[in-house]
């Protein structure tokens, strides 16, 4: 505004009256109804009926540090109990994905995870030059991995133990040098299995049929390359990192190199945030997030409640149901929304409402969400004294609303992904409102 104009500094010129403040919740209305509570982790809007701000509305804990990508595209470390607002590179811009929530504790079993010159890493037909380039965390700690033999590519490797049936996720950050490819090798099924990654184009190359492979663009030519595999034996074997001239090529014509940093081996059905290690394995604790009880209205008091949760997550087999919202009391009354990950109902969204021990369930068709990695989801439920509703599942008669009292609402307690938005209405937003969500 022009100084001295009709509107200056939030007041009308030549007047003591302040301009009316717009309630930010109005922008999040559906079916014409503004929510009682808005939690927009992507845009940083945290607004309740009588309070605002993350700390006022939410209780968050994580008894360890945790890594995430900040708004500048740097892999940063959040302190104990510090929320992580994560970013991804999209069309050359670092875009907020909302709040990173990892409901599973994970342990990086590899030692000296970013120090490939250390004796913990065995070298085969390879040399390692430490501190040769800028790593994804902004430090000059990336290693140059050079294959030195005239035949067969060189590798760094480290052994680890695992048991039959475990899902293992193996990852490393890598950047093309004068070679364009990297491949990861493991033997959890008894024989060497390789999957290739094109570091110039940023896409997986040939992926072994027993692996699930993923590449995440970390900016500045860096990619996080990962494979996930289910072990069919209990053993201690090597996990290896190679560079290569071409896709599906294990032979070298001349010495060549790529840069690597931050290797991780974890038990889990998908790769999680990077966990740095030195001489011992390190565990990242789970994230725990809840809407504080003081900002929750008992549905029985209001006569109706509607809930909406949005984000993205890894919905993969063998992980069990992923709860997106859990609102319960000591007596067992509850409202729970979750996504199934196992066949035959993989991708089903289900709603459970318990009233005085009487359970009502609604379930969508399979495939409503995912399955897959970083799958977007948007769920909405409505609860009244006469019916409960879940989008794509219709409504059914129920005995009444759960008498939940003033209890905190757990948000995405099992999610491995991001929570972008949560809204709560002390009203029935109807089917039209759910469709808008």
C-alpha positions in Angstrom: 0.0 0.0 0.0 1.1 3.6 -0.7 2.1 5.3 2.6 -0.6 7.9 3.5 -3.2 6.1 1.3 -6.7 5.1 2.4 -5.4 1.9 3.9 -2.2 1.9 5.8 -0.6 -0.4 8.4 -3.9 -2.4 8.8 -6.0 0.7 9.5 -8.1 3.0 7.4 -6.3 6.4 6.9 -7.4 9.1 9.4 -9.2 6.5 11.5 -8.6 4.4 14.6 -10.6 1.5 13.2 -8.6 -1.7 12.3 -9.5 -3.5 9.1 -11.4 -6.7 9.8 -9.3 -9.8 10.1 -10.3 -12.7 7.9 -10.6 -16.0 9.6 -8.1 -18.3 7.8 -10.5 -21.2 8.3 -12.9 -19.8 5.8 -10.5 -20.7 2.9 -10.8 -24.3 3.9 -14.6 -24.6 3.9 -16.3 -27.4 2.1 -20.0 -27.5 1.2 -20.1 -23.9 2.5 -19.0 -25.0 6.0 -15.7 -23.7 7.5 -13.9 -26.3 9.7 -13.5 -25.9 13.5 -9.8 -26.8 13.2 -7.5 -26.4 10.2 -4.0 -28.0 10.2 -2.3 -27.2 6.9 1.2 -28.5 7.2 2.1 -27.6 3.6 1.2 -23.9 4.0 1.9 -23.5 7.7 -1.7 -22.6 8.7 -2.7 -24.0 12.2 -6.0 -22.5 13.3 -8.6 -23.6 15.8 -11.7 -21.8 17.1 -9.9 -20.2 20.0 -6.2 -20.7 19.3 -3.6 -20.7 16.5 -0.1 -22.0 16.0 1.5 -25.4 15.7 2.5 -25.7 19.4 -0.9 -24.5 20.7 -2.9 -27.0 18.7 -0.6 -29.9 18.3 1.5 -32.2 20.5 4.5 -33.7 18.7 7.4 -35.9 19.9 10.3 -37.8 18.4 12.9 -38.9 20.9 15.7 -38.6 18.4 16.9 -36.4 15.6 15.7 -36.9 12.0 16.7 -35.8 8.5 14.6 -34.0 6.0 15.0 -31.7 3.0 14.6 -28.0 3.9 13.2 -25.2 1.7 16.7 -24.6 0.2 17.0 -28.2 -0.9 19.6 -29.1 1.7 19.4 -32.4 3.6 19.1 -31.0 7.2 18.8 -32.6 10.6 15.9 -31.8 12.9 16.6 -31.8 16.6 14.8 -34.1 19.1 11.1 -33.3 19.1 11.4 -30.9 16.2 8.8 -31.3 13.4 10.1 -31.9 9.9 8.5 -29.9 7.0 9.9 -31.8 4.0 10.5 -30.6 0.5 10.8 -32.3 -3.0 12.2 -30.9 -6.2 9.4 -30.2 -8.7 10.0 -28.4 -12.0 13.2 -26.9 -10.6 11.6 -25.6 -7.4 11.7 -27.0 -3.9 8.1 -27.6 -2.9 6.8 -28.3 0.6 5.3 -31.8 0.9 3.9 -31.0 4.4 5.0 -32.7 7.6 7.2 -35.7 7.3 5.7 -38.5 9.6 7.5 -41.8 10.0 5.5 -43.9 12.4 8.1 -46.7 12.4 11.4 -46.6 14.2 14.2 -47.5 11.8 17.9 -48.5 12.3 20.7 -47.9 9.8 22.8 -51.1 10.2 25.7 -49.9 8.1 28.7 -48.3 9.9 30.4 -45.1 8.9 27.6 -44.5 6.5 29.2 -41.6 4.7 32.9 -42.5 5.1 33.6 -45.0 2.4 37.4 -44.6 2.9 36.9 -46.1 6.4 38.0 -49.7 7.0 34.4 -50.7 7.7 34.0 -50.6 3.9 35.8 -53.3 2.0 37.1 -52.3 -1.5 37.2 -54.5 -4.5 38.9 -53.3 -7.7 38.2 -49.8 -6.5 39.7 -46.7 -4.8 37.9 -44.1 -2.7 38.9 -40.5 -2.5 37.2 -39.0 0.6 35.8 -35.4 0.9 36.0 -34.8 -2.9 32.7 -33.1 -3.5 29.7 -31.3 -1.9 27.3 -33.8 -0.4 23.4 -33.4 -0.2 23.8 -32.0 3.3 26.0 -29.1 2.0 29.2 -30.5 3.5 32.3 -31.4 1.5 32.1 -35.1 2.5 31.1 -36.9 -0.7 33.5 -39.7 -1.8 34.8 -40.4 -5.3 34.3 -44.1 -6.1 36.7 -45.1 -8.9 36.8 -48.5 -10.6 40.5 -49.3 -11.1 40.5 -52.7 -12.9 40.7 -53.2 -16.6 37.9 -55.8 -16.3 34.9 -55.9 -14.0 33.7 -52.9 -12.1 34.9 -52.0 -8.7 32.8 -51.8 -5.5 32.7 -50.8 -1.9 30.9 -53.3 0.4 29.8 -53.9 3.9 28.2 -57.0 5.4 25.1 -57.2 7.6 23.0 -59.9 9.2 19.3 -60.5 8.6 16.6 -63.2 9.0 14.2 -64.9 6.7 11.1 -62.9 5.8 12.6 -59.5 6.6 12.1 -56.7 4.1 15.4 -55.0 3.6 15.9 -51.5 2.1 19.3 -50.6 0.8 20.1 -47.1 -0.4 22.9 -44.6 -1.2 23.1 -41.0 -2.5 25.0 -40.9 -5.8 26.0 -38.5 -8.5 27.4 -39.1 -12.0 31.1 -38.5 -12.7 32.7 -39.7 -15.9 30.5 -42.7 -15.5 26.7 -42.5 -15.7 25.5 -45.6 -13.9 25.5 -47.1 -10.4 24.2 -50.5 -9.4 23.4 -52.0 -6.0 24.0 -55.7 -5.3 22.7 -57.9 -2.5 22.5 -61.6 -1.8 19.5 -61.9 0.6 18.0 -64.6 -1.7 21.2 -66.6 -1.9 22.7 -65.3 -5.1 24.0 -61.9 -6.2 21.1 -59.7 -7.5 21.8 -56.3 -9.2 19.7 -53.3 -9.9 20.9 -50.3 -12.1 20.4 -46.6 -11.8 21.0 -44.0 -14.6 22.6 -41.0 -12.7 22.6 -38.8 -15.8 18.9 -39.2 -16.7 17.6 -39.8 -13.2 15.7 -43.0 -13.9 16.2 -46.6 -12.9 17.9 -48.8 -15.4 17.5 -52.6 -15.4 15.9 -53.6 -12.1 16.1 -57.2 -10.8 12.7 -58.8 -10.7 12.9 -59.4 -6.9 13.7 -55.8 -6.2 11.6 -52.6 -5.9 13.8 -49.7 -7.0 13.3 -46.0 -6.5 15.3 -42.8 -7.3 14.7 -39.5 -5.5 16.1 -36.3 -7.1 18.1 -34.5 -4.4 19.2 -31.6 -6.6 22.6 -30.6 -7.9 22.9 -33.9 -9.8 22.4 -36.0 -6.7 19.9 -38.9 -6.5 19.0 -41.2 -3.7 19.0 -44.7 -5.2 17.3 -47.5 -3.3 16.2 -51.1 -3.6 13.9 -53.1 -1.4 13.9 -56.9 -1.2 12.5 -59.7 1.0 15.1 -62.1 2.4 14.5 -65.8 1.8 17.3 -66.9 4.1 18.8 -66.0 7.5 22.4 -65.0 6.8 25.2 -62.5 6.9 26.1 -61.2 3.4 27.6 -58.2 1.6 25.7 -55.2 0.4 27.6 -53.6 -2.4 27.8 -50.3 -4.3 29.3 -50.4 -7.9 29.7 -47.8 -10.6 29.3 -48.8 -14.3 29.7 -47.4 -17.8 26.4 -48.7 -19.1 23.2 -50.3 -18.0 23.5 -54.0 -17.2 27.3 -53.9 -17.7 29.7 -55.2 -15.0 32.8 -54.9 -17.1 35.1 -51.8 -17.2 37.0 -50.6 -20.3 38.9 -48.0 -18.3 39.0 -46.5 -14.8 36.0 -44.4 -14.1 34.2 -42.8 -11.2 30.9 -41.6 -9.6 30.4 -39.8 -6.3 28.6 -41.5 -3.4 27.5 -40.5 0.1 25.2 -41.6 2.8 24.6 -45.4 2.5 21.8 -47.0 4.5 20.5 -50.6 5.2 17.3 -50.9 7.2 14.6 -53.4 8.0 11.5 -52.0 6.3 9.3 -52.3 3.3 10.4 -49.0 1.9 13.4 -46.6 2.3 13.1 -44.1 5.2 14.8 -40.8 5.9 18.6 -40.9 6.0 20.2 -41.9 9.3 23.9 -41.1 9.7 26.2 -43.5 11.5 29.7 -43.7 12.8 31.0 -46.8 14.6 27.7 -48.3 15.7 24.2 -48.7 14.1 21.9 -45.7 14.8 18.1 -45.7 15.3 15.7 -42.9 14.4 12.7 -42.9 16.7 9.1 -42.7 15.4 7.2 -39.5 15.0 4.1 -39.0 17.2 1.6 -36.3 16.4 -1.8 -35.5 17.9 -4.4 -32.7 17.9 -4.5 -31.6 21.6 -7.6 -32.6 23.6 -8.3 -28.9 24.5 -9.2 -28.3 20.8 -11.4 -31.3 20.3 -15.2 -31.1 20.8 -17.0 -34.3 21.8 -19.1 -35.4 18.8 -22.0 -36.2 21.3 -22.0 -32.6 22.4 -22.0 -31.2 18.9 -24.4 -33.8 17.5 -22.1 -34.4 14.5 -18.5 -34.5 13.5 -16.7 -34.6 10.1 -13.0 -35.4 9.5 -10.7 -35.0 6.6 -7.0 -36.1 6.3 -4.8 -35.6 3.3 -1.2 -36.5 2.4 1.0 -39.1 0.8 2.5 -42.4 2.1 4.1 -45.7 1.3 1.3 -48.3 1.1 3.2 -51.5 0.4 2.6 -55.2 1.2 3.6 -56.8 4.5 3.3 -53.5 6.5 -0.3 -54.1 7.8 -3.0 -51.5 7.9 -1.8 -47.8 8.0 -3.9 -45.7 10.4 -4.5 -42.2 9.1 -6.5 -41.0 12.1 -7.2 -42.6 15.5 -9.6 -40.9 18.0 -10.3 -43.1 21.0 -11.1 -43.0 24.7 -10.1 -45.3 27.6 -13.4 -47.2 27.3 -12.6 -48.2 23.8 -15.0 -45.9 21.9 -13.3 -44.8 18.8 -13.2 -43.4 15.3 -10.4 -44.9 13.2 -9.6 -44.4 9.5 -7.0 -46.6 7.9 -5.7 -48.0 4.6 -5.1 -51.7 4.1 -1.9 -52.8 2.5 -2.2 -56.6 2.1 -4.1 -58.6 -0.4 -6.9 -59.2 -1.2 -8.0 -55.8 0.0 -4.8 -53.8 -0.7 -5.6 -50.1 -1.1 -9.0 -50.3 0.7 -9.9 -47.3 3.0 -11.8 -48.4 6.0 -13.7 -46.6 8.8 -14.4 -48.1 12.2 -16.7 -46.5 14.7 -17.2 -48.0 18.1 -20.1 -47.0 20.4 -20.4 -48.7 23.8 -18.7 -51.8 22.4 -20.8 -51.9 19.2 -18.5 -51.7 16.2 -19.6 -50.3 12.8 -17.3 -50.6 9.8 -17.3 -49.2 6.3 -14.9 -50.2 3.6 -14.2 -48.9 0.1 -13.3 -51.1 -2.9 -9.7 -52.3 -3.1 -7.2 -49.9 -4.8 -8.9 -46.8 -3.5 -5.4 -45.7 -2.3 -2.3 -47.2 -3.9 -0.7 -49.5 -3.3 2.7 -48.1 -3.9 5.3 -45.5 -2.8 4.5 -41.9 -2.0 0.9 -42.5 -3.0 -1.4 -39.4 -2.5 -4.5 -39.9 -0.3 -7.5 -37.7 0.6 -10.0 -39.2 3.0 -13.2 -37.8 4.5 -15.7 -39.2 7.0 -19.0 -37.9 8.5 -20.6 -39.0 11.7 -24.0 -38.2 13.1 -26.5 -39.7 15.5 -28.2 -41.4 12.6 -25.4 -42.5 10.2 -21.8 -42.6 9.4 -20.3 -42.0 6.0 -17.1 -42.8 4.1 -16.6 -41.5 0.6 -17.1 -44.2 -2.1 -18.7 -46.5 0.6 -22.0 -44.7 1.1 -23.7 -44.6 4.6 -25.1 -47.1 7.0 -27.2 -47.0 10.2 -25.4 -46.8 13.5 -26.5 -46.7 17.1 -25.1 -43.2 17.8 -22.0 -41.1 18.0 -19.0 -42.3 19.9 -18.9 -40.6 23.3 -15.2 -39.7 23.0 -15.1 -36.8 25.4 -12.1 -34.4 25.3 -9.5 -36.8 24.0 -6.6 -36.1 21.7 -6.8 -37.2 18.1 -3.8 -39.2 16.9 -2.8 -38.1 13.4 -1.4 -40.7 11.0 0.3 -42.9 13.7 1.4 -45.6 11.3 2.2 -43.4 8.2 5.5 -43.5 6.4 5.2 -40.4 4.4 3.8 -36.9 4.6 0.7 -35.3 6.2 -0.3 -32.2 4.2 -3.7 -31.3 5.8 -6.2 -32.2 8.5 -9.6 -30.6 9.1 -12.3 -31.2 11.7 -15.8 -29.9 11.6 -18.3 -30.1 14.5 -21.0 -30.6 11.8 -22.0 -33.0 9.1 -20.4 -31.8 5.9 -22.6 -34.2 3.9 -21.7 -36.3 0.9 -21.1 -33.1 -1.1 -18.5 -31.9 1.4 -16.7 -35.3 1.3 -16.6 -35.1 -2.5 -15.0 -31.7 -2.3 -12.2 -33.1 -0.1 
